[in-house]
């Protein structure tokens, strides 16, 4: 690498071997397989390289507007959600009871699971639902069942209006929902 020192706005070359200012034409020399820019005196220590100046080529400019680079969007991996299982309704209470049964504090359980204590407290109070991996780890450490098969709400077939050549619509289901709310409110009053 050639050294250039600016003194009073004029760039001067320095010899890469001896460090002196190069007066006149600098020499490109091959010394021990290294290409160096040196002064005339140091050029005697190596083999002079006659390099032809590389022609400067200017890339032709395209007229008109530039086409924006199209970056292919990364496809998000599909997250498969297992709808055949669900978290038990009182998961927080079950976790707390199992933890207390094993005489574990929040801190001890957090260390065993490598989770924050605040997260475990939120899960126990029901403010937060644990993800599937945490549920499986909780089940393993606390020896408690937190995942059960999903139960689907079944609409009584007797209440669905039967119509010839017609399927059940959202409006029909809303009517059924309204009727069931009236029935439950009527039961509570009596």
Contact map, one row per residue, 1 for C-alpha under 8 A:
1110000000000001000000000000000000011000000000000000000000000000000000000000000000000000000000000000000000000000000000000000000000000000000000000000000000000000000000000000000000000000000000
1111000000001111000000000000000000011000000000000000000000000000000000000000000000000000000000000000000000000000000000000000000000000000000000000000000000000000000000000000000000000000000000
1111100000001111000000000000000000000000000000000000000000000000000000000000000000000000000000000000000000000000000000000000000000000000000000000000000000000000000000000000000000000000000000
0111110000111100000000000000000000000000000000000000000000000000000000000000000000000000000000000000000000000000000000000000000000000000000000000000000000000000000000000000000000000000000000
0011111000111100000000000000000000000000000000000000000000000000000000000000000000000000000000000000000000000000000000000000000000000000000000000000000000000000000000000000000000000000000000
0001111111110000000000000000000000000000000000000000000000000000000000000000000000000000000000000000000000000000000000000000000000000000000000000000000000000000000000000000000000000000000000
0000111111110000000000000000000000000000000000000000000000000000000000000000000000000000000000000000000000000000000000000000000000000000000000000000000000000000000000000000000000000000000000
0000011111000000000000000000000000000000000000000000000000000000000000000000000000000000000000000000000000000000000000000000000000000000000000000000000000000000000000000000000000000000000000
0000011111100000000000000000000000000000000000000000000000000000000000000000000000000000000000000000000000000000000000000000000000000000000000000000000000000000000000000000000000000000000000
0000011111110000000000000000000000000000000000000000000000000000000000000000000000000000000000000000000000000000000000000000000000000000000000000000000000000000000000000000000000000000000000
0001111011111000000000000000000000000000000000000000000000000000000000000000000000000000000000000000000000000000000000000000000000000000000000000000000000000000000000000000000000000000000000
0001111001111100000011000000000000000000000000000000000000000000000000000000000000000000000000000000000000000000000000000000000000000000000000000000000000000000000000000000000000000000000000
0111100000111110000011000100000000000000000000000000000000000000000000000000000000000000000000000000000000000000000000000000000000000000000000000000000000000000000000000000000000000000000000
0111100000011111001111000000000000000110000000000000000000000000000000000000000000000000000000000000000000000000000000000000000000000000000000000000000000000000000000000000000000000000000000
0110000000001111111111000000000000001110000000000000000000000000000000000000000000000000000000000000000000000000000000000000000000000000000000000000000000000000000000000000000000000000000000
1110000000000111111000000000000000011100000000000000000000000000000000000000000000000000000000000000000000000000000000000000000000000000000000000000000000000000000000000000000000000000000000
0000000000000011111000000000000000000100010000000000000000000000000000000000000000000000000000000000000000000000000000000000000000000000000000000000000000000000000000000000000000000000000000
0000000000000011111100000000000000000000010000000000000000000000000000000000000000000000000000000000000000000000000000000000000000000000000000000000000000000000000000000000000000000000000000
0000000000000111111110000000000000000000000000000000000000000000000000000000000000000000000000000000000000000000000000000000000000000000000000000000000000000000000000000000000000000000000000
0000000000000110011111000000000000000010000000000000000000000000000000000000000000000000000000000000000000000000000000000000000000000000000000000000000000000000000000000000000000000000000000
0000000000011110001111100000000000000010000000000000000000000000000000000000000000000000000000000000000000000000000000000000000000000000000000000000000000000000000000000000000000000000000000
0000000000011110000111111100000000000111000000000000000000000000000000000000000000000000000000000000000000000000000000000000000000000000000000000000000000000000000000000000000000000000000000
0000000000000000000011111100000000000010000000000000000000000000000000000000000000000000000000000000000000000000000000000000000000000000000000000000000000000000000000000000000000000000000000
0000000000000000000001111100000000000000000000000000000000000000000000000000000000000000000000000000000000000000000000000000000000000000000000000000000000000000000000000000000000000000000000
0000000000000000000001111110000000000000000000000000000000000000000000000000000000000000000000000000000000000000000000000000000000000000000000000000000000000000000000000000000000000000000000
0000000000001000000001111111000000001111000000000000000000000000000000000000000000000000000000000000000000000000000000000000000000000000000000000000000000000000000000000000000000000000000000
0000000000000000000000001111100000001111001000010000000000000000000000000000000000000000000000000000000000000000000000000000000000000000000000000000000000000000000000000000000000000000000000
0000000000000000000000000111110000111100001000011110000000000000000000000000000000000000000000000000000000000000000000000000000000000000000000000000000000000000000000000000000000000000000000
0000000000000000000000000011111001111100001001111000000000000000000000000000000000000000000000000000000000000000000000000000000000000000000000000000000000000000000000000000000000000000000000
0000000000000000000000000001111111110000000001111000000000000000000000000000000000000000000000000000000000000000000000000000000000000000000000000000000000000000000000000000000000000000000000
0000000000000000000000000000111111110000000011100000000000000000000000000000000000000000000000000000000000000000000000000000000000000000000000000000000000000000000000000000000000000000000000
0000000000000000000000000000011111000000000001000000000000000000000000000000000000000000000000000000000000000000000000000000000000000000000000000000000000000000000000000000000000000000000000
0000000000000000000000000000011111100000000000000000000000000000000000000000000000000000000000000000000000000000000000000000000000000000000000000000000000000000000000000000000000000000000000
0000000000000000000000000000111111110000000000000000000000000000000000000000000000000000000000000000000000000000000000000000000000000000000000000000000000000000000000000000000000000000000000
0000000000000000000000000001111011111000000000000000000000000000000000000000000000000000000000000000000000000000000000000000000000000000000000000000000000000000000000000000000000000000000000
1100000000000001000000000001111001111100000000000000000000000000000000000000000000000000000000000000000000000000000000000000000000000000000000000000000000000000000000000000000000000000000000
1100000000000011000000000111100000111110000000000000000000000000000000000000000000000000000000000000000000000000000000000000000000000000000000000000000000000000000000000000000000000000000000
0000000000000111100001000111100000011111011000000000000000000000000000000000000000000000000000000000000000000000000000000000000000000000000000000000000000000000000000000000000000000000000000
0000000000000110000111100110000000001111111000000000000000000000000000000000000000000000000000000000000000000000000000000000000000000000000000000000000000000000000000000000000000000000000000
0000000000000000000001000110000000000111111100000000000000000000000000000000000000000000000000000000000000000000000000000000000000000000000000000000000000000000000000000000000000000000000000
0000000000000000000000000000000000000011111100000000000000000000000000000000000000000000000000000000000000000000000000000000000000000000000000000000000000000000000000000000000000000000000000
0000000000000000110000000000000000000111111111000000000000000000000000000000000000000000000000000000000000000000000000000000000000000000000000000000000000000000000000000000000000000000000000
0000000000000000000000000011100000000111111111110000000000000000000000000000000000000000000000000000000000000000000000000000000000000000000000000000000000000000000000000000000000000000000000
0000000000000000000000000000000000000001111111100000000000000000000000000000000000000000000000000000000000000000000000000000000000000000000000000000000000000000000000000000000000000000000000
0000000000000000000000000000001000000000011111100000000000000000000000000000000000000000000000000000000000000000000000000000000000000000000000000000000000000000000000000000000000000000000000
0000000000000000000000000000111100000000011111110000000000000000000000000000000000000000000000000000000000000000000000000000000000000000000000000000000000000000000000000000000000000000000000
0000000000000000000000000000111000000000001111111000000000000000000000000000000000000000000000000000000000000000000000000000000000000000000000000000000000000000000000000000000000000000000000
0000000000000000000000000011110000000000001001111100000000000000000000000000000000000000000000000000000000000000000000000000000000000000000000000000000000000000000000000000000000000000000000
0000000000000000000000000001110000000000000000111110000000000000000000000000000000000000000000000000000000000000000000000000000000000000000000000000000000000000000000000000000000000000000000
0000000000000000000000000001000000000000000000011111000000000000000000000000000000000000000000000000000000000000000000000000000000000000000000000000000000000000000000000000000000000000000000
0000000000000000000000000001000000000000000000001111100000000000000000000000000000000000000000000000000000000000000000000000000000000000000000000000000000000000000000000000000000000000000000
0000000000000000000000000000000000000000000000000111110000000000000000000000000000000000000000000000000000000000000000000000000000000000000000000000000000000000000000000000000000000000000000
0000000000000000000000000000000000000000000000000011111000000000000000000000000000000000000000000000000000000000000000000000000000000000000000000000000000000000000000000000000000000000000000
0000000000000000000000000000000000000000000000000001111100000000000000000000000000000000000000000000000000000000000000000000000000000000000000000000000000000000000000000000000000000000000000
0000000000000000000000000000000000000000000000000000111110000000000000000000000000000000000000000000000000000000000000000000000000000000000000000000000000000000000000000000000000000000000000
0000000000000000000000000000000000000000000000000000011111000000000000000000000000000000000000000000000000000000000000000000000000000000000000000000000000000000000000000000000000000000000000
0000000000000000000000000000000000000000000000000000001111100000000000000000000000000000000000000000000000000000000000000000000000000000000000000000000000000000000000000000000000000000000000
0000000000000000000000000000000000000000000000000000000111110000000000000000000000000000000000000000000000000000000000000000000000000000000000000000000000000000000000000000000000000000000000
0000000000000000000000000000000000000000000000000000000011111000000000000000000000000000000000000000000000000000000000000000000000000000000000000000000000000000000000000000000000000000000000
0000000000000000000000000000000000000000000000000000000001111100000000000000000000000000000000000000000000000000000000000000000000000000000000000000000000000000000000000000000000000000000000
0000000000000000000000000000000000000000000000000000000000111110000000000000000000000000000000000000000000000000000000000000000000000000000000000000000000000000000000000000000000000000000000
0000000000000000000000000000000000000000000000000000000000011111010000000000000000000000000000000000000000000000000000000000000000000000000000000000000000000000000000000000000000000000000000
0000000000000000000000000000000000000000000000000000000000001111100000000000000000000000000000000000000000000000000000000000000000000000000000000000000000000000000000000000000000000000000000
0000000000000000000000000000000000000000000000000000000000000111110000000000000000000000000000000000000000000000000000000000000000000000000000000000000000000000000000000000000000000000000000
0000000000000000000000000000000000000000000000000000000000000011111000000000000000000000000000000000000000000000000000000000000000000000000000000000000000000000000000000000000000000000000000
0000000000000000000000000000000000000000000000000000000000000101111100000000000000000000000000000000000000000000000000000000000000000000000000000000000000000000000000000000000000000000000000
0000000000000000000000000000000000000000000000000000000000000000111110000000000000000000000000000000000000000000000000000000000000000000000000000000000000000000000000000000000000000000000000
0000000000000000000000000000000000000000000000000000000000000000011111000000000000000000000000000000000000000000000000000000000000000000000000000000000000000000000000000000000000000000000000
0000000000000000000000000000000000000000000000000000000000000000001111100000000000000000000000000000000000000000000000000000000000000000000000000000000000000000000000000000000000000000000000
0000000000000000000000000000000000000000000000000000000000000000000111110000000000000000000000000000000000000000000000000000000000000000000000000000000000000000000000000000000000000000000000
0000000000000000000000000000000000000000000000000000000000000000000011111000000000000000000000000000000000000000000000000000000000000000000000000000000000000000000000000000000000000000000000
0000000000000000000000000000000000000000000000000000000000000000000001111100000000000000000000000000000000000000000000000000000000000000000000000000000000000000000000000000000000000000000000
0000000000000000000000000000000000000000000000000000000000000000000000111110000000000000000000000000000000000000000000000000000000000000000000000000000000000000000000000000000000000000000000
0000000000000000000000000000000000000000000000000000000000000000000000011111000000000000000000000000000000000000000000000000000000000000000000000000000000000000000000000000000000000000000000
0000000000000000000000000000000000000000000000000000000000000000000000001111100000000000000000000000000000000000000000000000000000000000000000000000000000000000000000000000000000000000000000
0000000000000000000000000000000000000000000000000000000000000000000000000111110000000000000000000000000000000000000000000000000000000000000000000000000000000000000000000000000000000000000000
0000000000000000000000000000000000000000000000000000000000000000000000000011111000000000000000000000000000000000000000000000000000000000000000000000000000000000000000000000000000000000000000
0000000000000000000000000000000000000000000000000000000000000000000000000001111100000000000000000000000000000000000000000000000000000000000000000000000000000000000000000000000000000000000000
0000000000000000000000000000000000000000000000000000000000000000000000000000111110000000000000000000000000000000000000000000000000000000000000000000000000000000000000000000000000000000000000
0000000000000000000000000000000000000000000000000000000000000000000000000000011111000000000000000000000000000000000000000000000000000000000000000000000000000000000000000000000000000000000000
0000000000000000000000000000000000000000000000000000000000000000000000000000001111100000000000000000000000000000000000000000000000000000000000000000000000000000000000000000000000000000000000
0000000000000000000000000000000000000000000000000000000000000000000000000000000111111000000000000000000000000000000000000000000000000000000000000000000000000000000000000000000000000000000000
0000000000000000000000000000000000000000000000000000000000000000000000000000000011111100000000000000000000000000000000000000000000000000000000000000010000000000000000000000000000000000000000
0000000000000000000000000000000000000000000000000000000000000000000000000000000001111100000000000000000000000000000000000000000000000000000000000000110000000000000000000000000000000000000000
0000000000000000000000000000000000000000000000000000000000000000000000000000000001111110000000000000000000000000000000000000000000000000000000000011110000000000000000000000000000000000000000
0000000000000000000000000000000000000000000000000000000000000000000000000000000000111111000000000000000000000000000000000000000000000000000000000011110000000000000000000000000000000000000000
0000000000000000000000000000000000000000000000000000000000000000000000000000000000001111101000000000000000000000000000000000000000000000000000000111000000000000000000000000000000000000000000
0000000000000000000000000000000000000000000000000000000000000000000000000000000000000111111000000000000000000000000000000000000000000000000000000111000000000000000000000000000000000000000000
0000000000000000000000000000000000000000000000000000000000000000000000000000000000000011111000000000000000000000000000000000000000000000000000000000000000000000000000000000000000000000000000
0000000000000000000000000000000000000000000000000000000000000000000000000000000000000001111111000000000000000000000000000000000000000000000000000000000000000000000000000000000000000000000000
0000000000000000000000000000000000000000000000000000000000000000000000000000000000000011111111100000000000000000000000000001010000000000000000000100000000000000000000000000000000000000000000
0000000000000000000000000000000000000000000000000000000000000000000000000000000000000000011111110000000000000000000000000011110000000000000000000000000000000000000000000000000000000000000000
0000000000000000000000000000000000000000000000000000000000000000000000000000000000000000011111111000000000000000000000000001100000000000000000000000000000000000000000000000000000000000000000
0000000000000000000000000000000000000000000000000000000000000000000000000000000000000000011111111100000000000000000000000000000000000000000000010100000000000000000000000000000000000000000000
0000000000000000000000000000000000000000000000000000000000000000000000000000000000000000001111111110000000000000000000000001000000000000010001010000000000000000000000000000000000000000000000
0000000000000000000000000000000000000000000000000000000000000000000000000000000000000000000111111111000000000000000000000001000000000000000000000000000000000000000000000000000000000000000000
0000000000000000000000000000000000000000000000000000000000000000000000000000000000000000000011111111100000000000000000000000000000000000000000000000000000000000000000000000000000000000000000
0000000000000000000000000000000000000000000000000000000000000000000000000000000000000000000001111111110000000000000000000000000000000000000001110000000000000000000000000000000000000000000000
0000000000000000000000000000000000000000000000000000000000000000000000000000000000000000000000111111111110001000000000000000000000000000000001000000000000000000000000000000000000000000000000
0000000000000000000000000000000000000000000000000000000000000000000000000000000000000000000000011111111110000000000000000000000000000000000000000000000000000000000000000000000000000000000000
0000000000000000000000000000000000000000000000000000000000000000000000000000000000000000000000001111111100000000000000000000000000000000000000000000000000000000000000000000000000000000000000
0000000000000000000000000000000000000000000000000000000000000000000000000000000000000000000000000111111100000000000000000000000000000000000001000000000000000000000000000000000000000000000000
0000000000000000000000000000000000000000000000000000000000000000000000000000000000000000000000000011111110000000000000000000000000000000000000000000000000000000000000000000000000000000000000
0000000000000000000000000000000000000000000000000000000000000000000000000000000000000000000000000011111111111000000000000000000000000000000000000000000000000000000000000000000000000000000000
0000000000000000000000000000000000000000000000000000000000000000000000000000000000000000000000000011001111111000000000000000000000000000000000000000000000000000000000000000000000000000000000
0000000000000000000000000000000000000000000000000000000000000000000000000000000000000000000000000000000111111100000010011000000000000000000000000000000000000000000000000000000000000000000000
0000000000000000000000000000000000000000000000000000000000000000000000000000000000000000000000000000000111111110000010000000000000000000000000000000000000000000000000000000000000000000000000
0000000000000000000000000000000000000000000000000000000000000000000000000000000000000000000000000000000111111111000000000000000000000000000000000000000000000000000000000000000000000000000000
0000000000000000000000000000000000000000000000000000000000000000000000000000000000000000000000000010000111111111100010000000000000000000000000000000000000000000000000000000000000000000000000
0000000000000000000000000000000000000000000000000000000000000000000000000000000000000000000000000000000001111111111110010000000000000000000000000000000000000000000000000000000000000000000000
0000000000000000000000000000000000000000000000000000000000000000000000000000000000000000000000000000000000111111111000000000000000000000000000000000000000000000000000000000000000000000000000
0000000000000000000000000000000000000000000000000000000000000000000000000000000000000000000000000000000000011111111000000000000000000000000010000000000000000000000000000000000000000000000000
0000000000000000000000000000000000000000000000000000000000000000000000000000000000000000000000000000000000001111111000000000000000000000110010000000000000000000000000000000000000000000000000
0000000000000000000000000000000000000000000000000000000000000000000000000000000000000000000000000000000000000111111100000000000000000000000000000000000000000000000000000000000000000000000000
0000000000000000000000000000000000000000000000000000000000000000000000000000000000000000000000000000000000000111111110110000000000000000000000000000000000000000000000000000000000000000000000
0000000000000000000000000000000000000000000000000000000000000000000000000000000000000000000000000000000000000100011111110000000000000000000000000000000000000000000000000000000000000000000000
0000000000000000000000000000000000000000000000000000000000000000000000000000000000000000000000000000000001101100001111111000000000000000000000000000000000000000000000000000000000000000000000
0000000000000000000000000000000000000000000000000000000000000000000000000000000000000000000000000000000000000000000111111100000000000000000000000000000000000000000000000000000000000000000000
0000000000000000000000000000000000000000000000000000000000000000000000000000000000000000000000000000000000000000001111111110000100000000000000000000000000000000000000000000000000000000000000
0000000000000000000000000000000000000000000000000000000000000000000000000000000000000000000000000000000001000100001111111111000000000000000000000000000000000000000000000000000000000000000000
0000000000000000000000000000000000000000000000000000000000000000000000000000000000000000000000000000000001000000000011111111100000000000000000000000000000000000000000000000000000000000000000
0000000000000000000000000000000000000000000000000000000000000000000000000000000000000000000000000000000000000000000001111111111100000000000000000000000000000000000000000000000000000000000000
0000000000000000000000000000000000000000000000000000000000000000000000000000000000000000000100000000000000000000000000111111111111000000000000000000000000000000000000000000000000000000000000
0000000000000000000000000000000000000000000000000000000000000000000000000000000000000000001110110000000000000000000000011111111000000000000000000000000000000000000000000000000000000000000000
0000000000000000000000000000000000000000000000000000000000000000000000000000000000000000000110000000000000000000000000001111111100000000000000000000000000000000000000000000000000000000000000
0000000000000000000000000000000000000000000000000000000000000000000000000000000000000000001100000000000000000000000000000111111110000000000000000000000000000000000000000000000000000000000000
0000000000000000000000000000000000000000000000000000000000000000000000000000000000000000000000000000000000000000000000000111111110000000000000000000000000000000000000000000000000000000000000
0000000000000000000000000000000000000000000000000000000000000000000000000000000000000000000000000000000000000000000000100110111111000000000000000000000000000000000000000000000000000000000000
0000000000000000000000000000000000000000000000000000000000000000000000000000000000000000000000000000000000000000000000000010011111100000000000000000000000000000000000000000000000000000000000
0000000000000000000000000000000000000000000000000000000000000000000000000000000000000000000000000000000000000000000000000010000111110110000000000000000000000000000000000000000000000000000000
0000000000000000000000000000000000000000000000000000000000000000000000000000000000000000000000000000000000000000000000000000000011111110000000000000000000000000000000000000000000000000000000
0000000000000000000000000000000000000000000000000000000000000000000000000000000000000000000000000000000000000000000000000000000001111111000000000000000000000000000000000000000000000000000000
0000000000000000000000000000000000000000000000000000000000000000000000000000000000000000000000000000000000000000000000000000000000111111100000000000000000000000000000000000000000000000000000
0000000000000000000000000000000000000000000000000000000000000000000000000000000000000000000000000000000000000000000000000000000001111111110000000000000000000000000000000000000000000000000000
0000000000000000000000000000000000000000000000000000000000000000000000000000000000000000000000000000000000000000000000000000000001111111111000000110000000000000000000000000000000000000000000
0000000000000000000000000000000000000000000000000000000000000000000000000000000000000000000000000000000000000000000000000000000000011111111100000000000000000000000000000000000000000000000000
0000000000000000000000000000000000000000000000000000000000000000000000000000000000000000000000000000000000000000100000000000000000001111111110000000000000000000000000000000000000000000000000
0000000000000000000000000000000000000000000000000000000000000000000000000000000000000000000000100000000000000000100000000000000000000111111111110000000000000000000000000000000000000000000000
0000000000000000000000000000000000000000000000000000000000000000000000000000000000000000000000000000000000000000000000000000000000000011111111111100000000000000000000000000000000000000000000
0000000000000000000000000000000000000000000000000000000000000000000000000000000000000000000000000000000000000000000000000000000000000001111111110000000000000000000000000000000000000000000000
0000000000000000000000000000000000000000000000000000000000000000000000000000000000000000000000000000000000000001100000000000000000000000111111100000000000000000000000000000000000000000000000
0000000000000000000000000000000000000000000000000000000000000000000000000000000000000000000000100110010000000000000000000000000000000000011111110000000000000000000000000000000000000000000000
0000000000000000000000000000000000000000000000000000000000000000000000000000000000000000000000000100000000000000000000000000000000000000011111111000000000000000000000000000000000000000000000
0000000000000000000000000000000000000000000000000000000000000000000000000000000000000000000001100100000000000000000000000000000000000000011101111100000000000000000000000000000000000000000000
0000000000000000000000000000000000000000000000000000000000000000000000000000000000000000000000000000000000000000000000000000000000000000001000111111000000000000000000000000000000000000000000
0000000000000000000000000000000000000000000000000000000000000000000000000000000000000011001001000000000000000000000000000000000000000010001000011111000000000000000000000000000000000000000000
0000000000000000000000000000000000000000000000000000000000000000000000000000000000001111000000000000000000000000000000000000000000000010000000001111100000000000000000000000000000000000000000
0000000000000000000000000000000000000000000000000000000000000000000000000000000000001111000000000000000000000000000000000000000000000000000000001111110000000000000000000000000000000000000000
0000000000000000000000000000000000000000000000000000000000000000000000000000000000011100000000000000000000000000000000000000000000000000000000000011111000000000000000000000000000000000000000
0000000000000000000000000000000000000000000000000000000000000000000000000000000000111100000000000000000000000000000000000000000000000000000000000001111100000000000000000000000000000000000000
0000000000000000000000000000000000000000000000000000000000000000000000000000000000000000000000000000000000000000000000000000000000000000000000000000111110000000000000000000000000000000000000
0000000000000000000000000000000000000000000000000000000000000000000000000000000000000000000000000000000000000000000000000000000000000000000000000000011111000000000000000000000000000000000000
0000000000000000000000000000000000000000000000000000000000000000000000000000000000000000000000000000000000000000000000000000000000000000000000000000001111100000000000000000000000000000000000
0000000000000000000000000000000000000000000000000000000000000000000000000000000000000000000000000000000000000000000000000000000000000000000000000000000111110000000000000000000000000000000000
0000000000000000000000000000000000000000000000000000000000000000000000000000000000000000000000000000000000000000000000000000000000000000000000000000000011111011000000000000000000000000000000
0000000000000000000000000000000000000000000000000000000000000000000000000000000000000000000000000000000000000000000000000000000000000000000000000000000001111111000000000000000000000000000000
0000000000000000000000000000000000000000000000000000000000000000000000000000000000000000000000000000000000000000000000000000000000000000000000000000000000111111000000000000000000000000000000
0000000000000000000000000000000000000000000000000000000000000000000000000000000000000000000000000000000000000000000000000000000000000000000000000000000000011111100000000000000000000000000000
0000000000000000000000000000000000000000000000000000000000000000000000000000000000000000000000000000000000000000000000000000000000000000000000000000000000111111100000000000000100000000000000
0000000000000000000000000000000000000000000000000000000000000000000000000000000000000000000000000000000000000000000000000000000000000000000000000000000000111111110000010001100100000000000000
0000000000000000000000000000000000000000000000000000000000000000000000000000000000000000000000000000000000000000000000000000000000000000000000000000000000000111111000010001000000000000000000
0000000000000000000000000000000000000000000000000000000000000000000000000000000000000000000000000000000000000000000000000000000000000000000000000000000000000001111100000000000000000000000000
0000000000000000000000000000000000000000000000000000000000000000000000000000000000000000000000000000000000000000000000000000000000000000000000000000000000000000111111100000000000000000000000
0000000000000000000000000000000000000000000000000000000000000000000000000000000000000000000000000000000000000000000000000000000000000000000000000000000000000000011111000000000000000000000000
0000000000000000000000000000000000000000000000000000000000000000000000000000000000000000000000000000000000000000000000000000000000000000000000000000000000000000001111100000000000000000000000
0000000000000000000000000000000000000000000000000000000000000000000000000000000000000000000000000000000000000000000000000000000000000000000000000000000000000000001111110000000000000000000000
0000000000000000000000000000000000000000000000000000000000000000000000000000000000000000000000000000000000000000000000000000000000000000000000000000000000000000001011111000000000000000000000
0000000000000000000000000000000000000000000000000000000000000000000000000000000000000000000000000000000000000000000000000000000000000000000000000000000000000001100001111101100000000000000000
0000000000000000000000000000000000000000000000000000000000000000000000000000000000000000000000000000000000000000000000000000000000000000000000000000000000000000000000111111100000000000000000
0000000000000000000000000000000000000000000000000000000000000000000000000000000000000000000000000000000000000000000000000000000000000000000000000000000000000000000000011111110000000000000000
0000000000000000000000000000000000000000000000000000000000000000000000000000000000000000000000000000000000000000000000000000000000000000000000000000000000000000000000001111111000000000000000
0000000000000000000000000000000000000000000000000000000000000000000000000000000000000000000000000000000000000000000000000000000000000000000000000000000000000001100000011111111100000000000000
0000000000000000000000000000000000000000000000000000000000000000000000000000000000000000000000000000000000000000000000000000000000000000000000000000000000000001000000011111111110000000000000
0000000000000000000000000000000000000000000000000000000000000000000000000000000000000000000000000000000000000000000000000000000000000000000000000000000000000000000000000111111111000000000000
0000000000000000000000000000000000000000000000000000000000000000000000000000000000000000000000000000000000000000000000000000000000000000000000000000000000000000000000000011111111100000000000
0000000000000000000000000000000000000000000000000000000000000000000000000000000000000000000000000000000000000000000000000000000000000000000000000000000000000011000000000001111111110000000000
0000000000000000000000000000000000000000000000000000000000000000000000000000000000000000000000000000000000000000000000000000000000000000000000000000000000000000000000000000111111111000000000
0000000000000000000000000000000000000000000000000000000000000000000000000000000000000000000000000000000000000000000000000000000000000000000000000000000000000000000000000000011111111100000000
0000000000000000000000000000000000000000000000000000000000000000000000000000000000000000000000000000000000000000000000000000000000000000000000000000000000000000000000000000001111111110000000
0000000000000000000000000000000000000000000000000000000000000000000000000000000000000000000000000000000000000000000000000000000000000000000000000000000000000000000000000000000111111111000000
0000000000000000000000000000000000000000000000000000000000000000000000000000000000000000000000000000000000000000000000000000000000000000000000000000000000000000000000000000000011111111100000
0000000000000000000000000000000000000000000000000000000000000000000000000000000000000000000000000000000000000000000000000000000000000000000000000000000000000000000000000000000001111111110000
0000000000000000000000000000000000000000000000000000000000000000000000000000000000000000000000000000000000000000000000000000000000000000000000000000000000000000000000000000000000111111111000
0000000000000000000000000000000000000000000000000000000000000000000000000000000000000000000000000000000000000000000000000000000000000000000000000000000000000000000000000000000000011111111100
0000000000000000000000000000000000000000000000000000000000000000000000000000000000000000000000000000000000000000000000000000000000000000000000000000000000000000000000000000000000001111111110
0000000000000000000000000000000000000000000000000000000000000000000000000000000000000000000000000000000000000000000000000000000000000000000000000000000000000000000000000000000000000111111111
0000000000000000000000000000000000000000000000000000000000000000000000000000000000000000000000000000000000000000000000000000000000000000000000000000000000000000000000000000000000000011111111
0000000000000000000000000000000000000000000000000000000000000000000000000000000000000000000000000000000000000000000000000000000000000000000000000000000000000000000000000000000000000001111111
0000000000000000000000000000000000000000000000000000000000000000000000000000000000000000000000000000000000000000000000000000000000000000000000000000000000000000000000000000000000000000111111
0000000000000000000000000000000000000000000000000000000000000000000000000000000000000000000000000000000000000000000000000000000000000000000000000000000000000000000000000000000000000000011111
